[in-house]
Amino acid sequence: MDKSAFIGRGDRAAAILGGLIASGWAPSRITVVDPMIEEMIPPGTTLGLPREDAKALPPQTTLGAATMPARGAGPNALRACVTTLHGTPHAAIVSMQENGFGDVIARAMTACRDRAVELGKG
C-alpha cells in the first residue's frame, strides 16, 4: 500500500490509521516494537546477560531486522533468512504462535483503530 495515498474517511480511514499507528509508521514512536524490546530485558538478565547487554541487544537486533522489509523484502524475508527448522528462531516463533502472539497484535491494532475513531469524534 502506498503510504502517501489518500486515506479517506470513515471505517476504512480508521482501520488504516489504526494499522499505521500500531505497525510503527507513526513518526513519534514504534508502538508495537517498543514494548517487545522492554519485555526482552528481564529474561535476558535471567538467562545470564549483563543488564547493559540485555538492554542494548534487543534494540540493535530490532534495528537490523527492520532494515530488510524497509528495503522492499517481503514480510517473511527475514524469517526465511534466519530460520531453520528446529533452530532457535523457529523455537521462538512457535512459542509466540502457541501463546497467541497474532491475537495480541490484532487486539493492539484494533485498540488503535478504536481510539482513532474515538478521537475523531471529538
C-alpha positions as CSV (number, residue, x, y, z in Angstrom):
1,M,0.0,0.0,0.0
2,D,1.3,3.4,-0.9
3,K,1.7,5.2,2.5
4,S,1.3,8.6,0.8
5,A,-2.1,7.6,-0.7
6,F,-5.2,9.5,0.4
7,I,-6.7,7.6,3.4
8,G,-10.2,8.8,3.0
9,R,-12.9,8.9,5.7
10,G,-15.0,6.6,7.9
11,D,-14.3,3.0,8.8
12,R,-11.6,2.5,6.1
13,A,-9.7,5.5,7.3
14,A,-9.9,4.4,10.9
15,A,-8.7,0.9,10.0
16,I,-5.8,2.3,8.0
17,L,-4.9,4.8,10.7
18,G,-5.1,2.1,13.4
19,G,-2.9,-0.2,11.3
20,L,-0.4,2.6,10.6
21,I,-0.1,3.6,14.3
22,A,0.1,0.0,15.5
23,S,2.6,-1.1,12.9
24,G,5.1,1.7,13.9
25,W,4.6,4.1,11.0
26,A,3.6,6.8,13.4
27,P,6.6,9.1,13.4
28,S,6.8,9.6,17.1
29,R,7.0,6.0,18.3
30,I,7.3,2.4,17.1
31,T,4.4,1.4,19.2
32,V,4.4,-2.3,18.8
33,V,8.2,-3.0,18.9
34,D,8.9,-0.7,21.9
35,P,7.0,-2.9,24.5
36,M,8.6,-6.0,22.9
37,I,12.1,-4.6,23.4
38,E,11.2,-3.7,27.0
39,E,9.9,-7.2,27.7
40,M,13.1,-8.8,26.4
41,I,15.3,-7.1,29.0
42,P,14.3,-9.1,32.2
43,P,14.5,-12.5,30.5
44,G,17.9,-11.5,29.1
45,T,19.3,-10.9,32.5
46,T,17.6,-14.0,33.9
47,L,19.3,-16.0,31.1
48,G,22.7,-14.6,32.1
49,L,23.3,-11.4,30.2
50,P,24.7,-8.5,32.0
51,R,22.0,-5.8,32.3
52,E,23.7,-3.4,29.9
53,D,23.9,-6.1,27.3
54,A,20.3,-7.2,27.9
55,K,19.2,-3.5,27.3
56,A,21.5,-3.0,24.3
57,L,20.9,-6.1,22.3
58,P,17.1,-6.1,21.6
59,P,17.0,-2.6,20.0
60,Q,20.1,-3.4,17.9
61,T,18.7,-6.7,16.8
62,T,15.3,-5.0,16.0
63,L,17.1,-2.3,14.0
64,G,18.9,-4.8,11.9
65,A,15.8,-6.9,11.4
66,A,13.7,-3.8,10.4
67,T,16.0,-3.0,7.5
68,M,15.0,-6.0,5.4
69,P,11.3,-5.1,5.0
70,A,12.3,-1.4,4.7
71,R,14.4,-2.2,1.7
72,G,11.5,-3.9,0.0
73,A,11.9,-7.5,1.0
74,G,8.6,-9.3,1.8
75,P,7.3,-9.7,5.3
76,N,8.7,-13.2,5.6
77,A,12.1,-12.5,4.1
78,L,13.8,-12.1,7.5
79,R,12.3,-15.3,8.8
80,A,13.4,-17.2,5.6
81,C,17.0,-15.9,6.1
82,V,17.4,-16.7,9.7
83,T,15.1,-19.6,10.5
84,T,15.9,-23.2,10.1
85,L,13.5,-26.0,11.1
86,H,14.0,-26.7,14.8
87,G,16.5,-23.8,15.2
88,T,16.4,-21.1,17.9
89,P,14.4,-18.5,15.9
90,H,12.0,-21.3,14.9
91,A,11.5,-22.2,18.6
92,A,10.8,-18.5,19.4
93,I,8.3,-18.2,16.5
94,V,6.5,-21.4,17.5
95,S,6.3,-20.2,21.1
96,M,4.8,-16.9,20.1
97,Q,2.3,-18.6,17.9
98,E,1.3,-21.1,20.5
99,N,0.9,-18.3,23.1
100,G,-1.4,-16.1,20.9
101,F,1.0,-13.5,19.6
102,G,-1.1,-13.0,16.5
103,D,-4.1,-12.3,18.7
104,V,-2.1,-9.8,20.8
105,I,-1.1,-7.9,17.6
106,A,-4.7,-8.0,16.2
107,R,-6.1,-6.7,19.5
108,A,-3.5,-3.9,19.7
109,M,-4.3,-2.8,16.1
110,T,-8.0,-2.9,16.9
111,A,-7.4,-0.8,20.0
112,C,-5.5,1.8,17.9
113,R,-8.3,1.9,15.4
114,D,-11.0,2.2,18.1
115,R,-9.1,5.0,19.8
116,A,-8.6,6.8,16.5
117,V,-12.3,6.6,15.9
118,E,-12.9,7.9,19.4
119,L,-10.5,10.8,19.0
120,G,-12.1,11.6,15.6
121,K,-15.5,12.1,17.2
122,G,-14.0,15.0,19.2
